[in-house]
């Protein structure tokens, strides 16, 4: 039998909103490169948070 479970339907719905090209590009990077990329993102986020805090004074 080739039944589709409700779990499979849910997974298919989630997959519609996923940009697979971004996943593929990230998987081409080494573990270290991915960590460095994440660190840069976190640093940028921290800078934005600090800038917002300074503007609200």
PQR file of N, CA, C, O and H, with PARSE charges and radii, in Angstrom:
ATOM      1  N   UNK A   1       0.826  -1.188   0.000 -0.4000 1.5000
ATOM      2  CA  UNK A   1       0.000   0.000   0.000 -0.0000 2.0000
ATOM      3  C   UNK A   1       0.867   1.246   0.000  0.5500 1.7000
ATOM      4  O   UNK A   1       1.978   1.254   0.529 -0.5500 1.4000
ATOM      5  N   UNK A   2       0.344   2.274  -0.593 -0.4000 1.5000
ATOM      6  CA  UNK A   2       1.082   3.528  -0.710 -0.0000 2.0000
ATOM      7  C   UNK A   2       0.301   4.639  -0.024  0.5500 1.7000
ATOM      8  O   UNK A   2      -0.110   5.609  -0.661 -0.5500 1.4000
ATOM      9  H   UNK A   2      -0.559   2.267  -1.023  0.4000 1.0000
ATOM     10  N   UNK A   3       0.100   4.486   1.285 -0.4000 1.5000
ATOM     11  CA  UNK A   3      -0.670   5.457   2.047 -0.0000 2.0000
ATOM     12  C   UNK A   3       0.204   6.628   2.465  0.5500 1.7000
ATOM     13  O   UNK A   3       1.394   6.466   2.733 -0.5500 1.4000
ATOM     14  H   UNK A   3       0.434   3.698   1.802  0.4000 1.0000
ATOM     15  N   UNK A   4      -0.403   7.811   2.516 -0.4000 1.5000
ATOM     16  CA  UNK A   4       0.289   9.003   2.986 -0.0000 2.0000
ATOM     17  C   UNK A   4      -0.203   9.288   4.393  0.5500 1.7000
ATOM     18  O   UNK A   4      -1.403   9.442   4.620 -0.5500 1.4000
ATOM     19  H   UNK A   4      -1.370   7.942   2.298  0.4000 1.0000
ATOM     20  N   UNK A   5       0.724   9.359   5.332 -0.4000 1.5000
ATOM     21  CA  UNK A   5       0.332   9.610   6.718 -0.0000 2.0000
ATOM     22  C   UNK A   5       0.130  11.108   6.938  0.5500 1.7000
ATOM     23  O   UNK A   5       0.565  11.931   6.132 -0.5500 1.4000
ATOM     24  H   UNK A   5       1.699   9.234   5.148  0.4000 1.0000
ATOM     25  N   UNK A   6      -0.527  11.442   8.026 -0.4000 1.5000
ATOM     26  CA  UNK A   6      -0.742  12.852   8.351 -0.0000 2.0000
ATOM     27  C   UNK A   6       0.595  13.535   8.630  0.5500 1.7000
ATOM     28  O   UNK A   6       0.746  14.728   8.369 -0.5500 1.4000
ATOM     29  H   UNK A   6      -0.880  10.773   8.681  0.4000 1.0000
ATOM     30  N   UNK A   7       1.557  12.797   9.153 -0.4000 1.5000
ATOM     31  CA  UNK A   7       2.896  13.355   9.398 -0.0000 2.0000
ATOM     32  C   UNK A   7       3.540  13.757   8.072  0.5500 1.7000
ATOM     33  O   UNK A   7       4.145  14.825   7.971 -0.5500 1.4000
ATOM     34  H   UNK A   7       1.434  11.827   9.365  0.4000 1.0000
ATOM     35  N   UNK A   8       3.410  12.908   7.061 -0.4000 1.5000
ATOM     36  CA  UNK A   8       3.965  13.226   5.741 -0.0000 2.0000
ATOM     37  C   UNK A   8       3.328  14.483   5.170  0.5500 1.7000
ATOM     38  O   UNK A   8       4.013  15.299   4.554 -0.5500 1.4000
ATOM     39  H   UNK A   8       2.918  12.041   7.142  0.4000 1.0000
ATOM     40  N   UNK A   9       2.036  14.647   5.367 -0.4000 1.5000
ATOM     41  CA  UNK A   9       1.343  15.839   4.870 -0.0000 2.0000
ATOM     42  C   UNK A   9       1.849  17.096   5.579  0.5500 1.7000
ATOM     43  O   UNK A   9       2.029  18.141   4.953 -0.5500 1.4000
ATOM     44  H   UNK A   9       1.479  13.984   5.867  0.4000 1.0000
ATOM     45  N   UNK A  10       2.071  16.989   6.859 -0.4000 1.5000
ATOM     46  CA  UNK A  10       2.584  18.126   7.631 -0.0000 2.0000
ATOM     47  C   UNK A  10       3.989  18.490   7.158  0.5500 1.7000
ATOM     48  O   UNK A  10       4.300  19.667   6.975 -0.5500 1.4000
ATOM     49  H   UNK A  10       1.925  16.140   7.368  0.4000 1.0000
ATOM     50  N   UNK A  11       4.831  17.486   6.962 -0.4000 1.5000
ATOM     51  CA  UNK A  11       6.200  17.726   6.484 -0.0000 2.0000
ATOM     52  C   UNK A  11       6.173  18.406   5.119  0.5500 1.7000
ATOM     53  O   UNK A  11       6.940  19.337   4.875 -0.5500 1.4000
ATOM     54  H   UNK A  11       4.578  16.530   7.111  0.4000 1.0000
ATOM     55  N   UNK A  12       5.314  17.957   4.248 -0.4000 1.5000
ATOM     56  CA  UNK A  12       5.205  18.565   2.915 -0.0000 2.0000
ATOM     57  C   UNK A  12       4.793  20.024   3.012  0.5500 1.7000
ATOM     58  O   UNK A  12       5.283  20.845   2.236 -0.5500 1.4000
ATOM     59  H   UNK A  12       4.691  17.200   4.446  0.4000 1.0000
ATOM     60  N   UNK A  13       3.913  20.372   3.933 -0.4000 1.5000
ATOM     61  CA  UNK A  13       3.496  21.764   4.125 -0.0000 2.0000
ATOM     62  C   UNK A  13       4.668  22.616   4.597  0.5500 1.7000
ATOM     63  O   UNK A  13       4.861  23.728   4.106 -0.5500 1.4000
ATOM     64  H   UNK A  13       3.515  19.706   4.563  0.4000 1.0000
ATOM     65  N   UNK A  14       5.444  22.114   5.534 -0.4000 1.5000
ATOM     66  CA  UNK A  14       6.604  22.856   6.020 -0.0000 2.0000
ATOM     67  C   UNK A  14       7.641  23.047   4.913  0.5500 1.7000
ATOM     68  O   UNK A  14       8.266  24.105   4.832 -0.5500 1.4000
ATOM     69  H   UNK A  14       5.288  21.210   5.933  0.4000 1.0000
ATOM     70  N   UNK A  15       7.829  22.048   4.068 -0.4000 1.5000
ATOM     71  CA  UNK A  15       8.828  22.117   3.013 -0.0000 2.0000
ATOM     72  C   UNK A  15       8.522  23.217   2.013  0.5500 1.7000
ATOM     73  O   UNK A  15       9.437  23.722   1.363 -0.5500 1.4000
ATOM     74  H   UNK A  15       7.321  21.189   4.133  0.4000 1.0000
ATOM     75  N   UNK A  16       7.271  23.597   1.874 -0.4000 1.5000
ATOM     76  CA  UNK A  16       6.896  24.659   0.935 -0.0000 2.0000
ATOM     77  C   UNK A  16       7.531  25.987   1.301  0.5500 1.7000
ATOM     78  O   UNK A  16       7.808  26.799   0.419 -0.5500 1.4000
ATOM     79  H   UNK A  16       6.528  23.186   2.403  0.4000 1.0000
ATOM     80  N   UNK A  17       7.767  26.226   2.583 -0.4000 1.5000
ATOM     81  CA  UNK A  17       8.325  27.492   3.029 -0.0000 2.0000
ATOM     82  C   UNK A  17       9.828  27.482   3.220  0.5500 1.7000
ATOM     83  O   UNK A  17      10.379  28.425   3.788 -0.5500 1.4000
ATOM     84  H   UNK A  17       7.542  25.567   3.300  0.4000 1.0000
ATOM     85  N   UNK A  18      10.507  26.437   2.761 -0.4000 1.5000
ATOM     86  CA  UNK A  18      11.946  26.306   2.964 -0.0000 2.0000
ATOM     87  C   UNK A  18      12.677  26.577   1.655  0.5500 1.7000
ATOM     88  O   UNK A  18      12.371  25.982   0.622 -0.5500 1.4000
ATOM     89  H   UNK A  18      10.059  25.671   2.300  0.4000 1.0000
ATOM     90  N   UNK A  19      13.644  27.482   1.715 -0.4000 1.5000
ATOM     91  CA  UNK A  19      14.476  27.771   0.551 -0.0000 2.0000
ATOM     92  C   UNK A  19      15.621  26.763   0.534  0.5500 1.7000
ATOM     93  O   UNK A  19      16.596  26.915   1.269 -0.5500 1.4000
ATOM     94  H   UNK A  19      13.893  27.965   2.555  0.4000 1.0000
ATOM     95  N   UNK A  20      15.506  25.764  -0.278 -0.4000 1.5000
ATOM     96  CA  UNK A  20      16.506  24.689  -0.310 -0.0000 2.0000
ATOM     97  C   UNK A  20      17.861  25.154  -0.823  0.5500 1.7000
ATOM     98  O   UNK A  20      18.888  24.566  -0.486 -0.5500 1.4000
ATOM     99  H   UNK A  20      14.713  25.641  -0.875  0.4000 1.0000
ATOM    100  N   UNK A  21      17.869  26.213  -1.640 -0.4000 1.5000
ATOM    101  CA  UNK A  21      19.155  26.695  -2.145 -0.0000 2.0000
ATOM    102  C   UNK A  21      20.014  27.217  -0.996  0.5500 1.7000
ATOM    103  O   UNK A  21      21.231  27.035  -1.003 -0.5500 1.4000
ATOM    104  H   UNK A  21      17.034  26.691  -1.913  0.4000 1.0000
ATOM    105  N   UNK A  22      19.392  27.864  -0.010 -0.4000 1.5000
ATOM    106  CA  UNK A  22      20.147  28.342   1.149 -0.0000 2.0000
ATOM    107  C   UNK A  22      20.710  27.176   1.948  0.5500 1.7000
ATOM    108  O   UNK A  22      21.854  27.221   2.401 -0.5500 1.4000
ATOM    109  H   UNK A  22      18.403  28.012  -0.005  0.4000 1.0000
ATOM    110  N   UNK A  23      19.914  26.142   2.119 -0.4000 1.5000
ATOM    111  CA  UNK A  23      20.390  24.949   2.827 -0.0000 2.0000
ATOM    112  C   UNK A  23      21.565  24.318   2.102  0.5500 1.7000
ATOM    113  O   UNK A  23      22.564  23.948   2.718 -0.5500 1.4000
ATOM    114  H   UNK A  23      18.985  26.105   1.751  0.4000 1.0000
ATOM    115  N   UNK A  24      21.435  24.198   0.789 -0.4000 1.5000
ATOM    116  CA  UNK A  24      22.501  23.583  -0.002 -0.0000 2.0000
ATOM    117  C   UNK A  24      23.787  24.395   0.075  0.5500 1.7000
ATOM    118  O   UNK A  24      24.874  23.831   0.205 -0.5500 1.4000
ATOM    119  H   UNK A  24      20.624  24.499   0.289  0.4000 1.0000
ATOM    120  N   UNK A  25      23.667  25.735  -0.005 -0.4000 1.5000
ATOM    121  CA  UNK A  25      24.854  26.582   0.072 -0.0000 2.0000
ATOM    122  C   UNK A  25      25.522  26.458   1.439  0.5500 1.7000
ATOM    123  O   UNK A  25      26.748  26.395   1.524 -0.5500 1.4000
ATOM    124  H   UNK A  25      22.785  26.194  -0.110  0.4000 1.0000
ATOM    125  N   UNK A  26      24.735  26.423   2.497 -0.4000 1.5000
ATOM    126  CA  UNK A  26      25.307  26.288   3.834 -0.0000 2.0000
ATOM    127  C   UNK A  26      25.961  24.932   4.036  0.5500 1.7000
ATOM    128  O   UNK A  26      26.979  24.834   4.723 -0.5500 1.4000
ATOM    129  H   UNK A  26      23.739  26.475   2.428  0.4000 1.0000
ATOM    130  N   UNK A  27      25.399  23.892   3.455 -0.4000 1.5000
ATOM    131  CA  UNK A  27      25.975  22.561   3.604 -0.0000 2.0000
ATOM    132  C   UNK A  27      27.293  22.409   2.838  0.5500 1.7000
ATOM    133  O   UNK A  27      28.074  21.499   3.116 -0.5500 1.4000
ATOM    134  H   UNK A  27      24.573  23.971   2.898  0.4000 1.0000
ATOM    135  N   UNK A  28      27.535  23.297   1.877 -0.4000 1.5000
ATOM    136  CA  UNK A  28      28.810  23.285   1.157 -0.0000 2.0000
ATOM    137  C   UNK A  28      29.942  23.847   2.018  0.5500 1.7000
ATOM    138  O   UNK A  28      31.119  23.585   1.771 -0.5500 1.4000
ATOM    139  H   UNK A  28      26.901  24.036   1.650  0.4000 1.0000
ATOM    140  N   UNK A  29      29.557  24.629   3.038 -0.4000 1.5000
ATOM    141  CA  UNK A  29      30.551  25.221   3.926 -0.0000 2.0000
ATOM    142  C   UNK A  29      31.029  24.192   4.932  0.5500 1.7000
ATOM    143  O   UNK A  29      30.319  23.240   5.256 -0.5500 1.4000
ATOM    144  H   UNK A  29      28.601  24.841   3.238  0.4000 1.0000
ATOM    145  N   UNK A  30      32.239  24.396   5.419 -0.4000 1.5000
ATOM    146  CA  UNK A  30      32.746  23.523   6.484 -0.0000 2.0000
ATOM    147  C   UNK A  30      32.054  23.898   7.786  0.5500 1.7000
ATOM    148  O   UNK A  30      31.395  24.934   7.880 -0.5500 1.4000
ATOM    149  H   UNK A  30      32.816  25.169   5.156  0.4000 1.0000
ATOM    150  N   UNK A  31      32.213  23.048   8.781 -0.4000 1.5000
ATOM    151  CA  UNK A  31      31.641  23.336  10.095 -0.0000 2.0000
ATOM    152  C   UNK A  31      32.165  24.679  10.604  0.5500 1.7000
ATOM    153  O   UNK A  31      31.394  25.500  11.101 -0.5500 1.4000
ATOM    154  H   UNK A  31      32.749  22.206   8.705  0.4000 1.0000
ATOM    155  N   UNK A  32      33.464  24.901  10.481 -0.4000 1.5000
ATOM    156  CA  UNK A  32      34.087  26.141  10.952 -0.0000 2.0000
ATOM    157  C   UNK A  32      33.521  27.350  10.216  0.5500 1.7000
ATOM    158  O   UNK A  32      33.238  28.378  10.832 -0.5500 1.4000
ATOM    159  H   UNK A  32      34.091  24.234  10.077  0.4000 1.0000
ATOM    160  N   UNK A  33      33.357  27.231   8.912 -0.4000 1.5000
ATOM    161  CA  UNK A  33      32.807  28.347   8.129 -0.0000 2.0000
ATOM    162  C   UNK A  33      31.377  28.662   8.544  0.5500 1.7000
ATOM    163  O   UNK A  33      30.981  29.826   8.594 -0.5500 1.4000
ATOM    164  H   UNK A  33      33.587  26.396   8.412  0.4000 1.0000
ATOM    165  N   UNK A  34      30.602  27.621   8.842 -0.4000 1.5000
ATOM    166  CA  UNK A  34      29.224  27.847   9.293 -0.0000 2.0000
ATOM    167  C   UNK A  34      29.182  28.534  10.649  0.5500 1.7000
ATOM    168  O   UNK A  34      28.353  29.414  10.880 -0.5500 1.4000
ATOM    169  H   UNK A  34      30.924  26.675   8.801  0.4000 1.0000
ATOM    170  N   UNK A  35      30.073  28.132  11.541 -0.4000 1.5000
ATOM    171  CA  UNK A  35      30.137  28.767  12.865 -0.0000 2.0000
ATOM    172  C   UNK A  35      30.570  30.226  12.728  0.5500 1.7000
ATOM    173  O   UNK A  35      30.016  31.099  13.396 -0.5500 1.4000
ATOM    174  H   UNK A  35      30.746  27.417  11.353  0.4000 1.0000
ATOM    175  N   UNK A  36      31.550  30.497  11.873 -0.4000 1.5000
ATOM    176  CA  UNK A  36      32.004  31.876  11.650 -0.0000 2.0000
ATOM    177  C   UNK A  36      30.876  32.734  11.062  0.5500 1.7000
ATOM    178  O   UNK A  36      30.700  33.888  11.453 -0.5500 1.4000
ATOM    179  H   UNK A  36      32.000  29.788  11.330  0.4000 1.0000
ATOM    180  N   UNK A  37      30.132  32.172  10.141 -0.4000 1.5000
ATOM    181  CA  UNK A  37      29.000  32.883   9.536 -0.0000 2.0000
ATOM    182  C   UNK A  37      27.941  33.205  10.591  0.5500 1.7000
ATOM    183  O   UNK A  37      27.389  34.305  10.609 -0.5500 1.4000
ATOM    184  H   UNK A  37      30.276  31.235   9.824  0.4000 1.0000
ATOM    185  N   UNK A  38      27.668  32.257  11.453 -0.4000 1.5000
ATOM    186  CA  UNK A  38      26.710  32.468  12.529 -0.0000 2.0000
ATOM    187  C   UNK A  38      27.215  33.533  13.496  0.5500 1.7000
ATOM    188  O   UNK A  38      26.439  34.373  13.952 -0.5500 1.4000
ATOM    189  H   UNK A  38      28.116  31.363  11.438  0.4000 1.0000
ATOM    190  N   UNK A  39      28.508  33.508  13.812 -0.4000 1.5000
ATOM    191  CA  UNK A  39      29.078  34.495  14.725 -0.0000 2.0000
ATOM    192  C   UNK A  39      28.963  35.901  14.142  0.5500 1.7000
ATOM    193  O   UNK A  39      28.651  36.846  14.866 -0.5500 1.4000
ATOM    194  H   UNK A  39      29.139  32.826  13.442  0.4000 1.0000
ATOM    195  N   UNK A  40      29.213  36.046  12.839 -0.4000 1.5000
ATOM    196  CA  UNK A  40      29.061  37.355  12.195 -0.0000 2.0000
ATOM    197  C   UNK A  40      27.622  37.842  12.278  0.5500 1.7000
ATOM    198  O   UNK A  40      27.375  39.024  12.514 -0.5500 1.4000
ATOM    199  H   UNK A  40      29.466  35.278  12.251  0.4000 1.0000
ATOM    200  N   UNK A  41      26.684  36.944  12.086 -0.4000 1.5000
ATOM    201  CA  UNK A  41      25.268  37.294  12.177 -0.0000 2.0000
ATOM    202  C   UNK A  41      24.917  37.732  13.593  0.5500 1.7000
ATOM    203  O   UNK A  41      24.213  38.725  13.778 -0.5500 1.4000
ATOM    204  H   UNK A  41      26.884  35.983  11.893  0.4000 1.0000
ATOM    205  N   UNK A  42      25.398  37.003  14.586 -0.4000 1.5000
ATOM    206  CA  UNK A  42      25.135  37.357  15.982 -0.0000 2.0000
ATOM    207  C   UNK A  42      25.769  38.698  16.343  0.5500 1.7000
ATOM    208  O   UNK A  42      25.175  39.486  17.079 -0.5500 1.4000
ATOM    209  H   UNK A  42      25.970  36.197  14.435  0.4000 1.0000
ATOM    210  N   UNK A  43      26.962  38.959  15.833 -0.4000 1.5000
ATOM    211  CA  UNK A  43      27.618  40.253  16.085 -0.0000 2.0000
ATOM    212  C   UNK A  43      26.816  41.396  15.468  0.5500 1.7000
ATOM    213  O   UNK A  43      26.643  42.441  16.095 -0.5500 1.4000
ATOM    214  H   UNK A  43      27.445  38.319  15.235  0.4000 1.0000
ATOM    215  N   UNK A  44      26.332  41.204  14.259 -0.4000 1.5000
ATOM    216  CA  UNK A  44      25.521  42.232  13.597 -0.0000 2.0000
ATOM    217  C   UNK A  44      24.231  42.469  14.375  0.5500 1.7000
ATOM    218  O   UNK A  44      23.804  43.611  14.541 -0.5500 1.4000
ATOM    219  H   UNK A  44      26.473  40.355  13.750  0.4000 1.0000
ATOM    220  N   UNK A  45      23.620  41.406  14.844 -0.4000 1.5000
ATOM    221  CA  UNK A  45      22.401  41.530  15.637 -0.0000 2.0000
ATOM    222  C   UNK A  45      22.671  42.314  16.913  0.5500 1.7000
ATOM    223  O   UNK A  45      21.874  43.170  17.298 -0.5500 1.4000
ATOM    224  H   UNK A  45      23.967  40.478  14.709  0.4000 1.0000
ATOM    225  N   UNK A  46      23.782  42.029  17.567 -0.4000 1.5000
ATOM    226  CA  UNK A  46      24.149  42.720  18.803 -0.0000 2.0000
ATOM    227  C   UNK A  46      24.377  44.206  18.536  0.5500 1.7000
ATOM    228  O   UNK A  46      23.973  45.045  19.341 -0.5500 1.4000
ATOM    229  H   UNK A  46      24.430  41.334  17.254  0.4000 1.0000
ATOM    230  N   UNK A  47      25.014  44.538  17.423 -0.4000 1.5000
ATOM    231  CA  UNK A  47      25.233  45.936  17.066 -0.0000 2.0000
ATOM    232  C   UNK A  47      23.911  46.653  16.844  0.5500 1.7000
ATOM    233  O   UNK A  47      23.741  47.788  17.291 -0.5500 1.4000
ATOM    234  H   UNK A  47      25.342  43.856  16.769  0.4000 1.0000
ATOM    235  N   UNK A  48      22.978  46.009  16.163 -0.4000 1.5000
ATOM    236  CA  UNK A  48      21.664  46.612  15.940 -0.0000 2.0000
ATOM    237  C   UNK A  48      20.925  46.819  17.256  0.5500 1.7000
ATOM    238  O   UNK A  48      20.286  47.851  17.463 -0.5500 1.4000
ATOM    239  H   UNK A  48      23.116  45.087  15.801  0.4000 1.0000
ATOM    240  N   UNK A  49      21.015  45.849  18.130 -0.4000 1.5000
ATOM    241  CA  UNK A  49      20.357  45.954  19.427 -0.0000 2.0000
ATOM    242  C   UNK A  49      20.939  47.117  20.223  0.5500 1.7000
ATOM    243  O   UNK A  49      20.197  47.881  20.841 -0.5500 1.4000
ATOM    244  H   UNK A  49      21.534  45.011  17.962  0.4000 1.0000
ATOM    245  N   UNK A  50      22.256  47.254  20.210 -0.4000 1.5000
ATOM    246  CA  UNK A  50      22.908  48.349  20.922 -0.0000 2.0000
ATOM    247  C   UNK A  50      22.564  49.703  20.301  0.5500 1.7000
ATOM    248  O   UNK A  50      22.361  50.677  21.025 -0.5500 1.4000
ATOM    249  H   UNK A  50      22.859  46.634  19.707  0.4000 1.0000
ATOM    250  N   UNK A  51      22.496  49.774  18.976 -0.4000 1.5000
ATOM    251  CA  UNK A  51      22.144  51.025  18.300 -0.0000 2.0000
ATOM    252  C   UNK A  51      20.714  51.423  18.667  0.5500 1.7000
ATOM    253  O   UNK A  51      20.435  52.602  18.887 -0.5500 1.4000
ATOM    254  H   UNK A  51      22.661  48.982  18.388  0.4000 1.0000
ATOM    255  N   UNK A  52      19.834  50.471  18.731 -0.4000 1.5000
ATOM    256  CA  UNK A  52      18.435  50.773  19.109 -0.0000 2.0000
ATOM    257  C   UNK A  52      18.393  51.306  20.534  0.5500 1.7000
ATOM    258  O   UNK A  52      17.671  52.261  20.823 -0.5500 1.4000
ATOM    259  H   UNK A  52      20.061  49.513  18.552  0.4000 1.0000
ATOM    260  N   UNK A  53      19.158  50.697  21.417 -0.4000 1.5000
ATOM    261  CA  UNK A  53      19.195  51.118  22.820 -0.0000 2.0000
ATOM    262  C   UNK A  53      19.704  52.551  22.920  0.5500 1.7000
ATOM    263  O   UNK A  53      19.167  53.335  23.702 -0.5500 1.4000
ATOM    264  H   UNK A  53      19.744  49.921  21.183  0.4000 1.0000
ATOM    265  N   UNK A  54      20.734  52.913  22.141 -0.4000 1.5000
ATOM    266  CA  UNK A  54      21.289  54.258  22.179 -0.0000 2.0000
ATOM    267  C   UNK A  54      20.297  55.290  21.624  0.5500 1.7000
ATOM    268  O   UNK A  54      20.236  56.421  22.106 -0.5500 1.4000
ATOM    269  H   UNK A  54      21.170  52.276  21.506  0.4000 1.0000
ATOM    270  N   UNK A  55      19.533  54.896  20.623 -0.4000 1.5000
ATOM    271  CA  UNK A  55      18.545  55.815  20.036 -0.0000 2.0000
ATOM    272  C   UNK A  55      17.356  56.052  20.945  0.5500 1.7000
ATOM    273  O   UNK A  55      16.677  57.071  20.816 -0.5500 1.4000
ATOM    274  H   UNK A  55      19.582  53.978  20.231  0.4000 1.0000
ATOM    275  N   UNK A  56      17.094  55.152  21.843 -0.4000 1.5000
ATOM    276  CA  UNK A  56      15.920  55.289  22.709 -0.0000 2.0000
ATOM    277  C   UNK A  56      16.221  56.097  23.969  0.5500 1.7000
ATOM    278  O   UNK A  56      15.327  56.336  24.780 -0.5500 1.4000
ATOM    279  H   UNK A  56      17.645  54.324  21.948  0.4000 1.0000
ATOM    280  N   UNK A  57      17.480  56.521  24.136 -0.4000 1.5000
ATOM    281  CA  UNK A  57      17.861  57.297  25.336 -0.0000 2.0000
ATOM    282  C   UNK A  57      17.455  58.741  25.162  0.5500 1.7000
ATOM    283  O   UNK A  57      17.685  59.558  26.053 -0.5500 1.4000
ATOM    284  H   UNK A  57      18.206  56.328  23.477  0.4000 1.0000
TER
END
